[in-house]
Each structure stands twice: as C-alpha cells, then as structure tokens.
Amino acid sequence: MLGRNKLTKLLETDFLMVMAPKVVMRYVRRHAIPAKESQDVEMAMIEKFLNQKQRIVQAFESKAAPETYCIAILNRMCCEVIRQEQKHWYHLDVDEVLGTNFQAESSLNGLSPVIFQFEVERLQKVIQNSLQPAKLRALLAVYFDLQDVKKWLTAYAGQHALDAIGLLTENISTSKSAKYELLGRLISLIEGRKVKGDAARMYLYKEMDRLIEVLNKNEQSHHSRETLRLLFELLDQADWHEPEESPKRKMKLLTSLLLLLCIN
C-alpha cells in the first residue's frame, strides 16, 4: 500500500512530461522513430498511460522503484506506438525523400550507417574473436538457413567439404529437431568425433547467448536470438549479387531489426 501511495504521488508531479521525451529520444537516436514524429509519440504515450493510470497503480507491487516501474511502462507504450505507426512513418519518409518512385536501395543507404554497417561490423568482430570462428559461422549459417551456407560450411569442413555439403543437401527438413541432428552429424563428420543433436543444440545456444551478451555489453544494443538471426542474414547478404532483390530484402530485414531492437 505504501508503495502505491508513493507511485500515486509521483504521478501527481510532472514526471511523465519529463520522462516521456527522454524515452522517445532513445528510439529517435536509433532511427526507430522519425524525429519529426517525436512529439506525437510522446503525447500518445502519455495519453495511454493516463487512460490506464488506475490499473497501472493497482498492478504496482513495489518490486522496483516507482520511477523504474513507470519508465518500463513508458518504454512498452512507446513500442506499442511504433508498432502501430511504423508502416505509416516509413511510407511518408520514402515519399518525401525519394518522390513517388520507391527505391529500396536509397532508403537502405540512409539506415545502413546506424544498423547495417555498425551492428554487422560489431558482429563480425565478435565472431572473429571466438575460439572457433569458422565452426561458429558455419553452424549458424546452417541453423539460420543462410544464403551462403555452403560457402561457410566449406570453410569449416576443409577436406570434408564435399561430404559435408552432400549431407546438408540430403537433409532438407526445416524442423528444429532435425536441424540439431544435422548439426551433430556435420560436427561428427568434420571433427571426427561422435556428437549428438542435443550436444550440438547446447553448443549453438551457448554460443548465441555469448554473442548476444558481448553485443549487449554496456547496453550498446538490446539484441535477442531473433535480432541475432536478422544480423546474420544482413551479414550474409553482403556477398549477394542480386541487384534487383538484394536491396529490397535488406530493407525488409532492417525494418524488422529496428522494430525488434526497440521492443527488446
């Protein structure tokens, strides 16, 4: 009860008016919200919060400070607004910058310094500093069904490359359990030791969690396994040679990555 009283008193101050712009600015800096839309997003968040004020206060259990609790809710509400308005924002930005002809590659160039270049370069560095970078990249390429999977599998497999690619080609199942078994068989073939699917799964999850932990160090990013998959797809596409489809696919991936980063 005491905690709810503190929260109620906090909401009687200008706390929401002060914190909402700070929360929104975090997403503006990530290019998840166009700068010109920031004030509208702030007002939408505050309106959502006030409409749910009674329920928010009742749900408060004092497990965190009232300020921390409110900021977490503002973040969630900000992401709700982003999900609702994202398609509209991107449509307007493309029209204003590019005119009536949509050119995905030009739009991509505006976002790549923030997400494509910076985050992908960071991922590359983390992979390079791994104990077995070729193995990690190859197994994740198989797990994520990347375009250049044969290239990375060949780099890892060495003299066993032809057999490894043959094994990959024979196993086309998309189920997770089948993928883990395939990864186990690939490791067994290449490294000459018996590895089961469960062991391959545990290795992969451990390495993915390690990559995420390093990428998120000091709150530089807020990656999850889902955004890691998108990063690997973007990294993989650096070697594509499809002038018509590649920019459009990259733009779609970037849009998904931006949204996921702001939600996590």
Secondary structure in CASP SS format (residue, H / E / C, confidence):
PFRMAT SS
TARGET T0000
AUTHOR 0000-0000-0000
METHOD secondary structure of the structure
MODEL  1
M C 1.00
L H 1.00
G H 1.00
R H 1.00
N H 1.00
K H 1.00
L H 1.00
T H 1.00
K H 1.00
L H 1.00
L H 1.00
E C 1.00
T C 1.00
D C 1.00
F H 1.00
L H 1.00
M H 1.00
V H 1.00
M H 1.00
A H 1.00
P H 1.00
K H 1.00
V H 1.00
V H 1.00
M H 1.00
R H 1.00
Y H 1.00
V H 1.00
R H 1.00
R C 1.00
H C 1.00
A C 1.00
I C 1.00
P C 1.00
A H 1.00
K H 1.00
E H 1.00
S H 1.00
Q H 1.00
D H 1.00
V H 1.00
E H 1.00
M H 1.00
A H 1.00
M H 1.00
I H 1.00
E H 1.00
K H 1.00
F H 1.00
L H 1.00
N H 1.00
Q C 1.00
K H 1.00
Q H 1.00
R H 1.00
I H 1.00
V H 1.00
Q H 1.00
A H 1.00
F C 1.00
E C 1.00
S C 1.00
K C 1.00
A C 1.00
A C 1.00
P H 1.00
E H 1.00
T H 1.00
Y H 1.00
C H 1.00
I H 1.00
A H 1.00
I H 1.00
L H 1.00
N H 1.00
R H 1.00
M H 1.00
C H 1.00
C H 1.00
E H 1.00
V H 1.00
I H 1.00
R H 1.00
Q H 1.00
E H 1.00
Q H 1.00
K H 1.00
H H 1.00
W H 1.00
Y H 1.00
H H 1.00
L H 1.00
D H 1.00
V H 1.00
D H 1.00
E H 1.00
V H 1.00
L H 1.00
G C 1.00
T C 1.00
N C 1.00
F C 1.00
Q C 1.00
A H 1.00
E H 1.00
S H 1.00
S H 1.00
L H 1.00
N H 1.00
G H 1.00
L H 1.00
S C 1.00
P C 1.00
V C 1.00
I C 1.00
F H 1.00
Q H 1.00
F H 1.00
E H 1.00
V H 1.00
E H 1.00
R H 1.00
L H 1.00
Q H 1.00
K H 1.00
V H 1.00
I H 1.00
Q H 1.00
N C 1.00
S C 1.00
L C 1.00
Q C 1.00
P H 1.00
A H 1.00
K H 1.00
L H 1.00
R H 1.00
A H 1.00
L H 1.00
L H 1.00
A H 1.00
V H 1.00
Y H 1.00
F C 1.00
D C 1.00
L C 1.00
Q C 1.00
D C 1.00
V H 1.00
K H 1.00
K H 1.00
W H 1.00
L H 1.00
T H 1.00
A H 1.00
Y H 1.00
A H 1.00
G H 1.00
Q H 1.00
H H 1.00
A H 1.00
L H 1.00
D H 1.00
A H 1.00
I H 1.00
G H 1.00
L H 1.00
L H 1.00
T H 1.00
E H 1.00
N C 1.00
I C 1.00
S C 1.00
T C 1.00
S C 1.00
K H 1.00
S H 1.00
A H 1.00
K H 1.00
Y H 1.00
E H 1.00
L H 1.00
L H 1.00
G H 1.00
R H 1.00
L H 1.00
I H 1.00
S H 1.00
L H 1.00
I H 1.00
E H 1.00
G C 1.00
R C 1.00
K C 1.00
V C 1.00
K C 1.00
G H 1.00
D H 1.00
A H 1.00
A H 1.00
R H 1.00
M H 1.00
Y H 1.00
L H 1.00
Y H 1.00
K H 1.00
E H 1.00
M H 1.00
D H 1.00
R H 1.00
L H 1.00
I H 1.00
E H 1.00
V H 1.00
L H 1.00
N C 1.00
K H 1.00
N H 1.00
E H 1.00
Q C 1.00
S C 1.00
H C 1.00
H C 1.00
S C 1.00
R H 1.00
E H 1.00
T H 1.00
L H 1.00
R H 1.00
L H 1.00
L H 1.00
F H 1.00
E H 1.00
L H 1.00
L H 1.00
D H 1.00
Q H 1.00
A C 1.00
D C 1.00
W C 1.00
H C 1.00
E C 1.00
P C 1.00
E C 1.00
E C 1.00
S H 1.00
P H 1.00
K H 1.00
R H 1.00
K H 1.00
M H 1.00
K H 1.00
L H 1.00
L H 1.00
T H 1.00
S H 1.00
L H 1.00
L H 1.00
L H 1.00
L H 1.00
L H 1.00
C H 1.00
I H 1.00
N C 1.00
END
